[in-house]
């Protein structure tokens, strides 16, 4: 009989595990604040005999070495990992005995890192669970681009091979227990399904197990988003000696000291929720909600090593924030204060404030008098955005403030959390700002013009009885294989070469369409820059056909030859492989759907977009038994 206790670290999208039997236990990928792990082991009444790492982590500081020192446990680290401390090197096939018939077997699964190792929990020789770290996740895999750019392609293929090895060597009922994939940027894609999974379930649903290797690798690499800047520091810290943490309260700062630190260019971070911050805050401070992904976004945006002063509503909020931040190497705040803005400002000063609003409020504004700033990531914006909006991802905002036009800036993200951070950055820079605290799905419903529309919307806007024209920007052979009735043909390659629009499309609103949505987006942007009224179709012809809309055969630009519905041939798939970063396939509809999904995937949603802020870290001690 065995148990598995999950150590949740929701702010980073990770999990660690305590696994054992009646007397002894092993810890897998522990967080840096190891007191939580020790407390769980104490409640279980078990001795920690081993601490194991699946890999040298790139997204957080491990507590493994310190936990092993405190408990006297053996510290197991993959043999291929280059570290500067004594440890027990682990190679493929090595076995650690927990107790009686309960063992942990190492299984080499390179891909997330070259040395990545999974651990199979076996009871009486039967595989009960596998701790997959950053290898096989729920519906996806760990990203392969965190070690060295030159290794990314090779590691992507090794991720595929490792996933197939796990699926081949372990029975369907084996529980899969990954470290990453619950919001972590270490995940190569957004995890699908629930919080638990098995080898059998993954065999039929995981992208690494249901696609051929070339398709998997091409789509994996095409879908990778930006890497948080602080990741560059995590690997080196973990390869050295992270050392113990100090969670004692920081030195208290008064209004004079806070003002002096701001004047010196240091960071002052207000941990209160974005609503309270907007109502009143210290001028020059930044707002990173303690309840959100505090550690990820603060460590990403703050210059590494910059002194930080924390402002919190309560001592409990401050203590929890300290705990979050040590997990990413922000060890000691320079100072801190609790209470309210009235207690944090100098005598004679007044708090600053800015308004919050909804997308409906934005729709009521004169579009010529406001600036709409989208701070979502590139992959999110690719799924749709407000026409005319300025796009600067949040993590690049401080370096690109000069690119934002004059005027009142309405900042939005997917749900409000990142908009609050962005608004605070702009406010600190002296700009007039409004934070859009609303879900992005409300933007279109509010009547705001969208730069990307659905296939059904495109069908309704174009045709003989409408003002807009559907402009197909695919190449000649793709057009000839099948296109929408009434569409006009103008290949993107010709537009990029300076070609004019066909006469039928001149002086008319244009809706561009291609196979999957990438070339049409580029065409819409080009035509907009030329002064045209242009939007594009999200998902391209793949989405058009999926919506059940008609397709006819065509023979030349602007001519319609009525015929049966047909799909593009292998040549068009190969063309889009080059243009869209996705592999060619003989079935264009399958390729279009896959490419569209890859284009629009968002690996780590804004927690606020779903209306449920990330709760404080908690330990799920639900037991798993045979």
Residue pairs with C-beta under 8 A, 6 or more apart in sequence:
1 21
1 22
1 625
1 626
2 19
2 20
2 21
2 102
2 121
2 123
2 128
2 624
2 625
2 626
3 19
3 20
3 21
3 44
3 623
3 624
3 625
4 17
4 18
4 19
4 121
4 129
4 175
4 177
4 623
4 624
5 17
5 18
5 19
5 40
5 44
5 619
5 620
5 621
5 622
5 623
6 15
6 16
6 17
6 177
6 619
6 620
6 621
6 622
7 15
7 16
7 17
7 18
7 30
7 31
7 36
7 37
7 40
7 619
8 15
8 617
8 618
8 619
8 620
9 15
9 16
9 31
9 60
9 327
9 617
10 182
10 183
10 614
10 615
10 617
10 618
11 292
11 293
11 294
11 295
11 296
11 324
11 327
11 614
11 617
12 59
12 60
12 183
12 184
12 293
12 295
12 296
12 327
12 328
13 180
13 181
13 182
13 183
13 184
13 185
13 186
13 187
13 293
13 296
13 604
14 29
14 31
14 59
14 60
14 179
14 180
14 182
14 184
14 186
15 29
15 177
15 178
15 179
15 182
16 27
16 28
16 29
16 30
16 31
16 37
16 179
17 27
17 28
17 29
17 131
17 177
18 25
18 26
18 27
18 37
18 40
18 41
18 44
18 48
19 25
19 26
19 27
19 28
19 98
19 104
19 121
19 129
19 131
20 26
20 44
20 46
20 98
20 99
20 102
21 46
21 98
21 99
21 100
21 102
22 46
22 99
23 46
23 47
23 99
24 46
24 47
24 48
24 49
24 98
24 99
25 41
25 44
25 46
25 47
25 48
25 49
25 98
26 48
26 49
26 50
26 51
26 52
26 96
26 98
26 104
27 37
27 41
27 48
27 50
27 51
27 52
27 64
27 67
27 73
28 52
28 53
28 54
28 119
28 131
28 133
28 177
28 179
29 52
29 53
29 54
29 57
29 62
29 64
29 131
29 133
29 179
30 37
30 51
30 62
30 63
30 64
30 67
31 37
31 60
31 62
31 63
31 327
32 60
32 61
32 62
32 63
32 66
32 242
32 245
32 326
32 327
33 63
33 245
33 247
33 323
33 326
33 327
34 63
34 66
34 67
34 70
36 617
36 619
37 48
37 63
37 67
38 48
38 67
38 70
38 71
39 619
40 619
40 621
41 47
41 48
43 621
47 71
48 67
48 71
48 73
49 73
49 74
49 98
50 73
50 74
50 75
50 76
50 96
50 98
50 104
51 64
51 67
51 68
51 71
51 73
51 74
51 75
51 76
52 64
52 75
52 76
52 77
52 90
52 96
52 104
52 119
52 131
53 62
53 64
53 75
53 76
53 77
53 78
53 81
54 78
54 116
54 117
54 118
54 119
54 131
54 132
54 133
54 134
54 135
54 179
55 78
55 81
55 112
55 113
55 115
55 116
55 117
55 133
55 134
56 77
56 81
56 82
56 83
56 113
56 115
56 235
56 238
56 239
57 234
57 235
57 238
58 113
58 146
58 147
58 186
58 231
58 234
58 235
59 146
59 180
59 184
59 185
59 186
59 228
59 231
59 234
59 328
60 234
60 295
60 327
60 328
61 234
61 237
61 238
61 242
61 326
61 327
61 328
61 329
62 238
62 242
63 242
63 245
64 75
64 77
65 75
65 85
65 87
65 241
65 242
66 242
66 243
66 244
66 245
67 73
68 74
68 75
74 88
74 96
75 86
75 87
75 88
76 87
76 88
76 90
76 96
76 106
77 83
77 87
77 88
77 89
77 90
78 89
78 90
78 106
78 108
78 115
78 116
78 117
79 89
79 90
79 91
79 115
80 114
80 115
81 113
81 115
81 239
82 239
83 238
83 239
83 240
84 239
84 240
84 241
85 240
85 241
90 106
90 117
91 106
91 108
92 106
92 107
92 108
92 117
93 105
93 106
93 107
94 105
94 106
95 103
95 104
95 105
95 106
96 103
96 104
96 106
97 103
98 104
101 123
101 124
101 125
102 121
102 122
102 123
103 121
103 122
104 119
104 120
104 121
104 122
105 119
105 120
105 122
106 117
106 118
106 119
107 117
107 118
107 119
107 120
107 130
107 165
107 166
107 169
108 116
108 117
108 118
108 162
109 116
109 117
109 118
109 132
109 133
109 135
109 136
109 162
109 163
109 165
109 166
110 116
110 155
110 158
110 162
111 135
111 141
111 142
111 144
111 155
111 156
111 157
111 158
111 159
111 160
111 161
111 162
111 163
112 133
112 134
112 135
112 141
112 142
112 143
112 144
112 146
112 155
112 159
112 180
112 186
113 134
113 146
113 147
113 155
114 147
114 151
114 155
114 158
116 133
116 134
116 135
116 142
116 162
117 133
118 130
118 131
118 132
118 133
118 135
118 136
118 162
118 166
119 130
119 131
120 127
120 129
120 130
120 131
120 170
120 174
121 127
121 128
121 129
121 130
121 131
122 128
123 626
127 170
127 171
127 174
128 174
128 175
128 624
128 626
129 174
129 175
129 176
129 177
129 624
130 136
130 166
130 170
130 174
130 175
130 176
130 177
130 199
131 177
131 178
131 179
132 166
132 176
132 177
132 178
132 179
133 142
133 178
133 179
133 180
134 141
134 142
134 143
134 178
134 179
134 180
134 186
135 141
135 142
135 159
135 162
135 163
135 166
135 178
136 162
136 163
136 166
136 176
136 178
136 202
136 206
136 208
137 178
137 180
137 181
137 187
137 188
137 191
138 176
138 178
138 181
138 191
138 192
138 193
138 194
138 195
138 197
138 202
138 206
139 189
139 190
139 191
139 192
139 193
139 197
139 202
139 205
139 206
139 207
140 181
140 187
140 188
140 189
140 190
140 191
140 192
140 206
140 207
140 208
141 159
141 163
141 187
141 188
141 189
141 206
141 207
141 208
141 220
142 159
142 178
142 180
142 181
142 186
142 187
142 188
143 185
143 186
143 187
143 188
143 224
144 151
144 152
144 155
144 156
144 158
144 159
144 188
144 220
145 152
145 155
145 221
145 224
145 227
146 186
146 227
146 231
146 235
147 155
147 235
152 221
153 217
153 221
156 216
156 217
156 220
156 221
157 213
157 217
159 188
159 208
159 220
160 208
160 213
160 216
160 217
163 202
163 206
163 208
163 209
164 208
164 209
166 176
166 199
167 199
167 202
167 203
167 209
170 199
171 199
171 200
172 198
172 199
172 200
172 203
173 198
173 199
173 200
174 198
174 199
174 200
175 196
175 197
175 198
175 624
176 197
176 198
176 199
176 202
180 186
180 187
181 187
181 191
182 191
182 195
183 293
183 604
183 605
183 607
183 614
184 604
185 225
185 227
185 228
185 231
185 296
185 603
185 604
187 603
187 604
188 220
188 223
188 224
188 603
189 207
189 220
189 223
189 601
189 603
190 601
190 602
190 603
190 604
190 605
192 205
193 201
193 205
202 209
203 209
204 210
207 216
207 219
207 220
208 216
211 219
214 583
215 583
215 585
215 594
218 577
218 581
218 582
218 583
219 582
219 583
219 594
219 595
219 598
221 581
222 580
222 581
222 582
222 598
222 599
223 379
223 598
223 601
223 603
225 377
225 378
225 379
225 603
226 377
226 378
226 393
226 395
228 296
228 299
228 300
228 395
229 299
229 300
229 301
229 304
229 395
230 299
230 300
230 304
230 328
230 329
233 304
233 329
234 328
234 329
237 329
242 329
245 326
245 331
246 331
246 332
247 319
247 322
247 323
247 326
249 315
249 318
249 319
249 336
250 310
250 318
250 322
250 332
250 333
250 334
250 335
250 336
251 334
251 335
251 336
252 335
252 336
252 337
253 261
253 309
253 335
253 336
253 337
254 337
255 343
255 344
255 345
255 346
255 347
255 349
256 346
257 335
258 268
258 282
258 309
258 311
258 335
258 337
258 344
258 345
259 345
259 346
259 349
261 268
261 307
261 309
261 334
261 335
262 268
262 282
262 283
262 284
262 285
266 306
266 307
266 308
266 309
266 334
267 286
267 302
267 306
267 307
267 308
267 309
268 282
268 284
268 285
268 286
268 308
268 309
268 311
269 285
269 286
269 287
269 288
269 298
269 308
269 309
269 310
269 311
270 277
270 281
270 282
270 285
270 286
270 287
270 288
270 311
270 424
271 288
271 289
271 290
271 294
271 310
271 311
271 312
271 313
271 317
271 318
271 321
272 287
272 289
272 290
272 311
272 312
272 313
272 317
273 289
273 291
274 287
274 289
274 356
274 416
274 417
274 419
274 420
274 435
274 437
275 356
275 437
276 313
277 287
277 420
277 424
278 353
278 354
278 355
278 356
278 420
278 423
278 435
279 353
280 340
280 341
280 351
280 352
280 353
281 287
281 341
281 351
281 352
281 353
281 424
282 311
282 341
282 344
282 345
282 351
282 352
283 345
283 349
283 351
283 352
283 428
284 428
285 311
285 424
285 428
286 421
286 424
286 425
286 428
287 420
287 421
287 423
287 424
288 294
288 297
288 298
288 421
289 417
289 420
289 613
290 312
290 317
290 320
290 321
290 324
291 613
291 614
291 615
291 616
292 417
292 607
292 608
292 613
292 614
293 417
293 607
293 614
294 321
294 324
294 325
295 324
295 325
295 327
295 328
295 330
296 328
297 394
297 395
297 418
297 421
298 308
298 325
298 330
299 325
299 328
299 329
299 330
300 395
301 394
301 395
301 397
301 398
301 421
302 308
302 330
307 334
308 330
308 333
308 334
309 333
309 334
309 335
309 336
309 337
310 318
310 321
310 322
310 333
310 335
310 336
310 337
311 336
311 337
311 338
311 344
312 318
312 321
312 336
312 337
312 338
313 338
313 339
313 340
314 338
315 338
317 338
318 336
318 338
320 616
320 617
322 333
323 617
324 617
325 331
325 333
337 343
337 344
341 351
342 351
345 351
352 427
354 423
354 427
354 432
354 433
354 434
354 435
355 434
355 435
356 434
356 435
356 436
356 437
357 410
357 434
357 435
357 436
357 437
357 438
358 436
358 437
358 438
358 442
358 446
359 412
359 436
359 438
359 440
359 442
359 443
359 445
359 446
359 448
360 438
360 442
360 446
361 434
361 436
362 370
362 372
362 410
362 412
362 434
362 436
362 443
362 446
362 448
363 446
363 447
363 448
365 410
367 388
369 407
369 408
370 407
370 408
370 409
370 410
370 434
371 390
371 404
371 405
371 406
371 407
371 408
371 409
371 410
372 386
372 388
372 389
372 390
372 409
372 410
372 412
373 389
373 390
373 391
373 392
373 404
373 409
373 410
373 411
373 412
373 422
373 426
374 381
374 385
374 386
374 389
374 390
374 391
374 392
374 412
374 413
375 392
375 393
375 394
375 397
375 411
375 412
375 413
375 418
375 419
375 421
375 422
376 385
376 391
376 393
376 394
376 413
376 414
376 418
376 440
376 606
377 393
377 602
378 393
379 599
379 600
379 601
379 602
379 603
380 414
380 602
381 391
382 517
382 521
382 599
382 600
383 452
383 538
383 599
383 600
383 602
384 440
384 444
384 450
384 451
384 452
384 538
385 391
385 450
385 451
385 452
386 412
386 443
386 448
386 449
386 450
386 451
387 448
387 449
387 450
387 451
387 535
388 449
388 451
389 451
390 403
390 404
390 405
392 400
392 403
392 404
394 413
394 418
394 421
394 422
397 422
397 425
397 426
398 425
401 425
401 426
401 429
401 431
404 426
404 431
407 432
408 432
408 433
408 434
409 423
409 426
409 431
409 432
409 433
409 434
410 433
410 434
410 436
411 419
411 422
411 423
411 426
411 433
411 434
411 435
411 436
412 419
412 436
412 438
412 440
412 443
413 419
413 422
413 436
413 440
413 606
413 608
413 609
414 439
414 440
414 602
414 605
414 606
414 608
414 609
415 438
415 439
415 440
415 605
415 606
415 607
415 608
415 609
415 610
415 611
416 435
416 436
416 437
416 438
416 439
416 606
416 608
416 609
417 606
417 607
417 608
417 613
418 606
419 435
419 436
419 437
420 435
420 437
422 435
423 433
423 434
423 435
426 433
427 433
439 609
439 611
440 609
443 450
444 450
449 535
450 535
451 524
451 535
451 536
452 517
452 521
452 535
452 536
452 537
452 538
453 461
453 511
453 535
453 536
453 537
453 538
454 537
454 538
454 539
454 543
454 547
455 537
455 538
455 539
455 543
455 544
455 546
455 547
455 549
456 547
456 549
458 470
458 511
458 513
458 537
458 544
459 484
459 544
459 547
459 549
460 466
461 468
461 509
461 511
462 468
462 469
462 470
462 484
462 486
462 487
462 511
463 470
463 486
464 486
467 508
467 509
468 508
468 509
468 510
468 511
469 488
469 504
469 505
469 508
469 509
469 510
469 511
470 484
470 486
470 487
470 488
470 511
470 513
471 487
471 488
471 489
471 490
471 501
471 502
471 505
471 510
471 511
471 512
471 513
471 523
472 479
472 483
472 484
472 487
472 488
472 489
472 490
472 512
472 513
472 514
473 490
473 491
473 492
473 495
473 512
473 513
473 514
473 519
473 520
473 523
474 483
474 489
474 491
474 492
474 514
474 515
474 519
474 541
474 568
474 572
474 575
475 491
475 493
475 572
475 575
476 489
476 491
477 568
477 569
477 571
477 572
477 575
478 515
478 568
478 571
478 572
478 575
478 588
479 489
479 491
479 554
479 557
480 553
480 554
480 555
481 553
481 566
481 567
481 568
481 569
481 572
481 588
482 541
482 551
482 552
482 553
482 554
482 565
482 566
482 567
482 568
483 489
483 541
483 551
483 552
483 554
484 513
484 541
484 544
484 549
484 550
484 551
484 552
485 550
485 551
485 552
485 560
485 562
486 560
487 513
487 554
488 502
488 504
488 505
488 557
488 558
489 502
489 554
489 556
489 557
489 558
490 499
490 501
490 502
490 505
490 557
492 514
492 519
492 522
492 523
492 579
495 501
495 523
495 526
495 527
496 526
500 506
501 510
501 527
501 532
502 557
502 558
504 558
509 532
509 533
509 534
509 535
510 524
510 527
510 532
510 533
510 534
510 535
511 534
511 535
511 536
511 537
512 520
512 521
512 523
512 524
512 527
512 534
512 535
512 536
512 537
513 520
513 536
513 537
513 540
513 541
513 544
514 520
514 523
514 540
514 541
514 576
515 540
515 541
515 542
515 568
515 572
515 576
515 580
515 588
515 591
515 592
515 595
516 539
516 540
516 541
516 542
516 576
516 580
516 582
516 591
516 592
516 595
516 596
516 599
517 536
517 537
517 538
517 539
517 540
517 543
517 595
517 596
517 599
517 600
518 540
518 576
518 579
518 580
518 581
518 595
518 599
519 576
519 579
519 580
520 536
520 537
520 540
521 536
523 534
523 536
524 534
524 535
524 536
525 534
527 534
528 534
537 543
537 544
538 596
538 600
539 546
539 592
539 593
539 596
539 600
540 592
540 596
541 551
541 568
541 588
541 589
541 592
542 588
542 589
542 591
542 592
542 593
542 595
542 596
543 592
543 593
543 596
544 551
545 551
545 565
545 567
545 589
545 592
546 589
546 593
550 565
551 565
551 566
551 567
552 560
552 561
552 562
552 563
552 565
553 561
553 562
553 563
553 564
553 566
554 560
554 561
555 561
567 587
567 588
567 589
568 588
569 586
569 588
570 584
570 585
570 586
572 588
573 583
573 584
573 585
573 586
573 587
573 588
573 591
574 584
575 584
576 582
576 584
576 591
576 592
576 595
577 583
577 584
580 595
580 599
581 595
581 598
582 591
582 594
582 595
582 598
583 591
584 591
585 591
585 594
607 613
607 614
